[in-house]
């Protein structure tokens, strides 16, 4: 008998989901996060969920963890003091960077460029040179290198990056520098660009490897300490960390390549949302994860999350695969304020976080937050206890929100309504980035909302976007932890492959892709994943010859064998047309080839929800005065655990559960399906029957 535990650490709460590996039975827990040391919240949650399941922690053999340690290290600028070794003549590679200024035509006026993560004073040059084809042009001067490395010791660096020109073609000099650095700088972790991102383009490769070094000491300490604390409770436990691309990394891989963890936390939510939606037959989705500090959104098309070859945190962009997640500072803890200069209501990005939290928590917070607005509007009934045991104090929420009302000359309810509407618009702005601005019509997608606050806003967001239904999964507050628990170990291998299409053949491309797949598969085998359980995928970075822009295209080997390189050119042209409204009659050119290999995740077995009639009366637990759409209403409050498949919940209504609250607005209704999801539609909206694996079509 063994169990696995999914853990998601957010800015306000730490969510846990425990799974019995044989039966698929689950238990959940939600505890306050501990920002000063995230592992404390993890261990508190471990004790809570084990108590609910009635088991000893020693029965947990696998822990899958989505963490924000790497992300927060970059955002707060608290990473390691990094040294950098470059090829002679490339010392200013980070300072020159790319000539990109955010903010439109006048952005340069106010743009303050952040300092590089490896300062120039800690950057040294190696006398060496590798040619573009991998030949050694200038041998490495080891004596001069040793002298310069000793100078870095006096500058008290905590991590070292080695990024040499053309190291992606031949890593012999980088590997030798690493060996010398271990002799001259014992105990200093060394990251090689040829290992972190073995692809062309010196700046992208360097900044990515420096970011790896920057977060590495802190991530190493966290993962090592957490592994030790878990092992003390369960000697057989194996810790895996969620990668930005939605796969899992072993604890050792996470410690060595933490740059792959920058979107670790949000990626778990997308994985969990996809798992739930596929069960219900929806393959095209907009995902909305609303936590205490931020909202993370993503787009899933045809059952596959959209991936990016770049990950951006703050103003740092690195070349690491990640789910295409956009984040906005709009969550339950986002603080509302009225600037003295403009007298216009603003919400976020500042957050009350977990300590002290919103005023309604009664922990000393006094600033008005989105959660406080929801309490004032009646969307969070006083009968509900967050996480099962946290009482909400309405009078404190009203006192906080009244500050906004006074500043605007409005009533407390009107101020709360303004906060609710503005935070919804902020979320819609993020959703447009992954849909409209990438050529996708949000009306062609269902919207799935989760996180502790997601279901409070789902109905309003779907109404703004025209995305129906709003899907509220069971246990929405711990869905990220579900994603962590159900995903599998993943690794990838890439190679720069500069070829114009007429200069190569499908046979050569197939050979390279299969070699890359073997490399990635060997990494998984070291983590005890048998090859028969591995799923392999292939990608190619392609551009028009003469362009700097490249797009990542999925490659089907069977299609490539059958149709030749047209299996790549046609989808590339179609994607270029969708993104930029045109395709060019130019030769195509490969830039990089890539293979990723993923193991098999655990199967969670959930029994179908018992059927009932259309009336949800048996689940009603009270009535609640609410303020919706500018009017006062009386909403029926339902307990979600008592709902049955087939129940139709007419708005205005509120559905409460341990980890979240769902709001159904007037003129809308929710239908409970056999998978325990609540599907919210406008009244009069008649969806056609959903066939598994298809998106429903509807008519008004």
N, C-alpha and C positions, 0 to 999 in steps of 0.2 A: 504494500500500500504506500503510494507516494503522491505528493502534491507539488504543484508549481504555483508560484506567486508572481502576479503582475503588479508592478509598483510604478505609479506616476507621481512625480513631485511637481506641484504647481506653486505659484507665488503665494497662494493663500491656504490651500489644502493639499494634503498628500492622500492619494486614492490608492486603494489596494483591492485586488481581486484574487481570491484563492481558488484553484481548480484542482479537483480530484482527477488524476490523470487517467484512471480507468473508467469511472462513471461519467465524467464531465460535469459533475455537480459543482456549483460555485457558491462562494460566500464573499461578501464585500465589506469594506470598512472605509471610513473617511475621517482623517484626523488633521488638526492644524499643522501646517508646515512649520519648520524651524529654520528660518533663513540663515542664522548664524552657523548652523551645522545641519545640513539636510539629513544626514544619517540618523539623527535623533528622532526626527519625524517618521522615518522609515521603520525604525525599531519600535516606536510607539504603535504604529499601525500594524506591524507584524504581531505584536502581542494582542491587539484588539481583534484582528481577524481570526487568529488562532483560537481565541476565547469563544468567538461566535461559532466557529466550526467544531469546537470541542476536541481539538487535537493538540499535540505537542509540537513545538517548532521543529523538532528533530525529524519530523516526517516530511518536511519541505526539502526537496532535492534540487529544484531549479528556481532561481529568482531572475525574472526579466524586468529590467529597470529602465524607465525613461527618465533622464536627468537633465537639468538645466545648468549644471556646474560649469561646463565649457561655455555655454551661452552667456551666463552671467559674468564670467571672468572677462570676456571680451567687452560686454556692455559697460562694466564698471571700471575697466582699465586696471585690473588688479592682477594681471598675469605676471609671468616671470620676466626678469631682466635678461634679454636675449642677446647672444652674440651671433654674428653672421659671417660666414666665409664665402666669398664670391671669387670668380675668376678675375685676374688682374685687368683693370679697366672698367669693371662693372660695379664698383663700390657704391655708387649712388642709385642702384637699380630701384630701391624702394622709394627714394625721394623723387625720381623722375616719374615713376608709375605710369598711369595712362591719363591722357588729357581729357578727363571727364569731370565736369562740374555739375552737380545736381541743382535743380531749381529753375530750369528754363533759361531764357536768353540773358536775364539779369542776375542769374544765380551767383556769378562770380563776385558780386558786390558784397554779399553777406556770407559767402561760403568760407568757413574756417576749416582748412584742411587739417585733419588729425595727424598727430605725430606717428611715424612708423613704429611698429612693435619691436623692431630691432634698431636702436639708435645708431647714427653714423659713427659715434665715438666707440661703439662696440662692433664695428664692421671692419674686417680685414680682407686683404686680397691674397689669393694663392697664385703663385707664378706657375701657370699650367695652361694648356688649351687642348680641348677635344674638338675634332672637326665635325661637321654636320652629319657625316656618314659614320661617325664613331671612331675614326682613326685618331691616334695620339699625335697631335701637331707639336706640342711643347711638353716635355716630361715635367712632372711635378717636382718643384724644388722643396724637398722635405726639410732641409736645414733652415731655410728662411721661414717656412711655415711654423716650425716648432718655436722659433723666436717670437713670432707674432701671437701664437696661441698663449705663450707665457704672459704676454702683455694683457690678454683678456682676463687672465686669472686675477690680476690686480684690479680689474674693473668690476669684480664680484658678479660675474654673470651666473645665471641659474640654469640656463639651457643654451644649447648651441645648434645653429642651423648651418648646413652645408648645401649651397645651391650654385653649381657651376654651369657654365655655358655648355649646352649640348650633352649634359649628363644623362638625358633621356636616351641618347644613342649609345653611350658607353659610360658605365658608372665606376670604372676602375679607379679614377682619381678620388671620387667621393668616398668610396669604401676605404681607400688608404688614409684619407684625411680623418675619417671616423676612428680608425685604429690608432692613429697618432694622437688624436684628441683625448682618447681614453687614457693614454699614457701621461699626457701633459695636464689634463684637466679631469682627474679621477672623480667619479661621482656625478659629473655633469651629463645629463641626458643629451644625446646627439640625434638630430633628425636629418635625414638625407632626402633631397628633392627627388632623387631617382627611385626612392622607395615610397614616398608619400604620394607623389603625382608624377609619374614618369611620362610626361607629355611636353611637347614643345611650347614655346613662348616663355621667355626668361622671367618676366615680371610676374605673371600668374603663377608660375611654378614656385618662384621665390616667396611671394606673399603667402601662398598656401602653406608652404613648409615652415615659414616663420610663425604663422598662426598656430601651427601644430606645436611648435616649441613653446610658444607663449602660454598656452593653456595646459601644456603637458604636466608640469610639476604639480599643479593644483588638482588636476584630474587624477593623476597617479596616487596622490595622497588620499583623495576621497574614495576612489575605487578600492585601493589597498585596505584602508581602514574599514570600509563597509564590508568587504569580503571577510576580514578578520572577525568583525562583530557578528556577521551571519554565521560564520563557521563555529563560533563559540556556542551558538544556539542549535546549529544543525551541522555536524561535522562533515556530512556528505554533500553539502549544498554547493551548487555551481552558479556563479553570478554571470549574467549576460547583460550587456548594455545596448539599448536600442540605438541604431545608427540613424543618421539623417534621412537615408533613403528608405527607411521602413523595415530594414532587416536587423538582425541581431549581431553584435560583436562579442567575442569572448572577453573576459575581463582583461586578459593580457593584451589582446589587440586594442581594446579601448584605451589602455594605458599608453600604448606605443603610438597609436594614431588617433588621438582625441579630436583632431580637426574634423573627423567624420561624425562627430557627435553634436555639432552645433545646433542641429534641429532635432535632437533626440526626443525631447518632450513632446512637441506637437505632432511628430510623425506617428506616434502611437495612437493618437486619436483618429487619424485618417485610416490606419489599418483596422482599428476597431469598428469605425463607421462602415467601411467596406464590407467587413464580415457580416454585420447586422443587415445591411441593405441587400446584399446578395441573397440572404435567407428569405427576404421579403420580395425578391424579384426585381429590384431596382439596380440598374447598372450605370446610370448617368446621374451624378450627384454633385451638389454643392455642399461641402461640409463646413459647419460652423461650430467651433469649440470655444465657448465663452467661459473663461475662468475668473478668478478673482482679480487678476492684474491685466490680462490682455485677451484679445480674441484672435484665434488662428483660423484661417479659412483656406480651403483647397478645392480643386475640381477633380472629379473622377469621371472619366469617359470610357464607356464600354468596359466597365469593371476594372480599369487600370488607373491608379493615381498618376497624375501628370508629374513627371520628374524634371528637374533642372540639373544642368551640369555645373551650376554655380550656387553657392550658399552665401547669403548676405545676412550679417548680424550687425546692427548699427550701421556704420559707414565702412565696414570691413567686408569685402567680397572675396571669397576664396573658391578655388576650383575643386569642389567636392560634391558628389551627387547627393541630391536631396529631393524629397517630395516638394513640389512647388507650393509652398505654404507662404501666405502673406499674413503679417501680424500687425495689428493696430492696438494702440494703448486704450482699449475700451473693455473693461470687465466689471464684475460686480463691485470691486473695490475702487474703481476709478472715481476720482474726486471732482466734483462740480465746483466751478468758481465763476465769478463775474469780475473780469478785469476792470479796474477803475477807469482806465482810459477809454475803452470801447463800450462798457456797460452791456456787453453781449455775452450770453451764457456760453460757457465752455465746459466740456466734460473730458477729463483725462489730459495728457497721458499719465499724470501723477496718480499713484494708487496708495490706498491705506494699507494694502497688503494683508499679511496675517497678523501683524503686530503694529498698531493696536487693532486694525481692522475697522469696518464700518461702525458707525455710532450704535446701530441696532444690536451689535454683538455685546454691548455692555462691558467692553474691555478698556475703556478709556478713550476711544476714538470720538472725536467731536466734529470732524469734517464731513460735509454731506457727500455721500457716495451714491452710485447707481443702486446698490442694495438698499440703502435707506429710502431712495425714491420708490423702489418696488414695494417696500413695506408701507409707505405712506399711501400709495395707490391701492393697497389691499391685495397685491399680487402674492405676497408672502404672508399667509394667515398666521396669526399669533398662536394658533393651535399646533402649528408645525414646529418641529425642532430640527435644525440643520445638522446633518450627520447623525441624526437620531438622538442627540442629547443637548444641542445648543439652542437655548431659548432666544427668541427675538424680542426686543423691547421697543415697542411702537412709539412710546413717548420720547425716547432718545432720538429715534429716526426723525420724528416730527420737529424736534428742536434743531437738529442739524439742517434739515431741508428748509426750515423757516428762514435761515440766513440767506438762502438764495431768493426766496420769496420777497424778503425785505429789500434786498438789493435791486430786484426787478420791479418792485411795486405790485407783486402778484400774491395770490393766496398760496398757501403751502401746497395744496393739491395741484394748482396750476404750475408751480415751480417743479414739483415732482414729475408732472407730465412732460414739461420741457426737457428735463434731464433724460427721461425715458426716450423721447423722440430723437434727441440729438445723438445719444449713444447708438440708437438704431441706424441713423444715417451714417455714423462713423463706420459701423459694421458693413453697411451696404457699400460704402466706398472701397473697403477691402475686397468684398465679393466681386465688385466690378473689375478689379485688377486681374483676377483669375478667370473671369468669364468674358465680359464685353470687350475688354482691352486686348484679349487674345483671340477674338473672333468667335466667341461662343455666346449664344443667346441664352440667358438664364431661364427663359420660359421653357426651354427644352430639358430642364434638369429639375429633379426633385431636390429639396433642401433637407438635410439631416442635421439636427441641432443637438448638441450634447455639452458636456461640462456642467458644472453646478448651476450656471446661470443661462445656458443656451436655451432650454425650453421656455424660459420666461419671455424670450424675445423672438422665438421661432415664427410664430404666427404673424407678427408685425413685419418681420423680414421677408417672409414669403409674399405678403401682400405688396410690399414695396417692389419686389423683383418679379412677381408673377410666377414664382417657382412653386409648383404644387406637385405632390402634397408636401407639407411640413412633416417630416418623420421624427417622432420622439421615441428613441429606443428605450427598452427597459434598462434601468440603472444608468441613465445618461451621465450622471455625475462621476461614474467610475469607468466610462467607456474607454478612456485612454489606457487605463490599467488592463482592460480586456484586450485591447490591441497589443499591449506589451506581452501579455500572457499567451496570445494565440499566434504570434509571429514566429519566424524561424531564423536560424543563423544564416548570414549572407556575407558574401565577399565578392570582389570584382578584380579584374585584371585588365589593364589597358596598354596600348602601344601606339606611339605616333607612327603614322603610315601615310606619308605624303606621296600621293599618286594621282595623276589625272586619270580619269576612267579609261581612256584609250591606251594608257600605259600599263594597265594591269589586266588581270583576268578573274572571272568568278572563282576559278580553281585556287588562285593565289589568295584571294580574300577568304575563302572557306578554310584554307590551311591555317592562316594566321588566327582566325576566330576560334578554331578548334584548339590551337595551342594555348590561347588565352583562357579558354574554358578549362583546360587541364590544369593550368596554373592556379586558377581560382578554386577548382575542385580539391586540389591538394591542400589548400589552406583549410577547407572545411573538414577534410579527412583528419587533420590534426586536432580538430575539435570533436572527433568521434562521430561524424556524420557519414553514414554509408552512402556510396555513390548511387545506389538504387533509389534513395530518397531525395536526390538532388534535382532541382529544376533549373534549367540553364536558359539564359536569355542573351541576346546579342544586340549590339548597337554600333552605329557608325556615325562619326562626326563628319559632315559633308558640307561643301560650299561650292559656289560657282568659282571657276578659276579666275583669279584676280581679285576676289573679294576677301575682306578680312572676317566678315560674318560667317559663322558656321552654325548649322542646325544638327541636332541629334536625332537620328532616325533609327527606329527599331528594325532589325534585320531578321527575316525568317529564312533559315538555311534551306528548307525545302523549296521555298519560292525562289531563292537565289540560284539553286541548282537547276530549277526548271526554266526560269525566264532570264537568267543571267543578271547583269547589272541593272536592267530595267526594274528589277524588284526593289532597287534602292533609289534610282533617279525619279521614278514616278511618285512615290510618297514624299520625296524631298520637294519636288516641284509643287505638289499639292499643299504641303505645309507652308512653303514660302508664299504661295498664293493666299492662303488663309491668314497668315500673319501680316503680310505686307501688300496684299491685293495684286501682286504681279509675280510672274516667273520670267526668267531670262533665257534667251536662246544661246546659252554659253556652255562650254564644256564643264562637266562636274568634276570635282576633285575631292578625294578622301583626305582627311586630316588625322583622325584617330580611329582606331578600332577598339572595341571593348566587349568583354564578356562578363556576365555576372551569374553567380551560382547561389541558389538558396535552398536550404533544407526544407523539411516538412514540419509545419507547425502542429500543435496539438488540436484535436477535434473536441470542441465543447458540445455536449449533447444537452439540448434543452427540449423538454417535453412540450408539445403543443399546448397552448393555453386552452383551458376548458371553455367550451362554448356556452353562451347565454343568449338571452333575447336582445332586442335592440335597446331596451330600457336599461340604463345604468343605475337605476334607483337603489339597488342593493349596495352599491359602493359609496353612496352619498353619506357624508359624515357631518355636514353642517352648511351654513349659509355665510356669505361674506360680502360686506359692502365694498364695492370697488369703484374706481374712477377710470372709465375706458372711453376712448374716442370723444373726449370732452364732456361726457355725461356721467352721472352717478348711476350705477346699476347694483343689483344684488345677484351675486354669482353663487352657483352651487359648488360646494367643495367636495371632491371625490378622493377616496383613498385608492391609489393605483393598484395595490395588491388585491383589492376586491373586485376589480374590473374583469370582465370576461370577453372572450372573442365575440365579435358581433355587436357589442355595445356601441351605441351612438350617443356621443356626448355633445349636447347643444350648448353653444356659447350664449352668454358669458359663463365661463366655468374655470375652475382651478383644480388641478389634479396634483396631489401631494404624494411624496414618497420620501424615503430616508435621505437620498442624496441630491434631490432636485425638486423643482416645482414647474408644472406646465400651465401656461395661460392660454385659454381659448377665447378669442375675442367675439363680441356680438356679430351676428351675421356669418358665423363660421361654425363648423362642427368637427369633432374628432371621431374617427372610427377605429376600434381596437381590432387588430388582425390576430391570426392564430399564433404569431410569433411574439405577441404581447407589445408590439409597436402601436403607438397612437398616430394615426394618419390624419392630419388636419387639412380640411378643404373649405373653400367658401361655400355657403349655402347655394344650391342650384348647380354646383359643379358635379358633373357626372363622369367619373373615370370609367374607361372601359376595363374589362377584366384583365388582370395582369398575368401574362404567361411568364413562367420562371425564365429569368435571363433577358427580359425585355423591359423597355420603359413604357409605362402606360400612356396611351393617347387619350385625350379628353376633349370634350366639347362643352361649350357654355349654352 
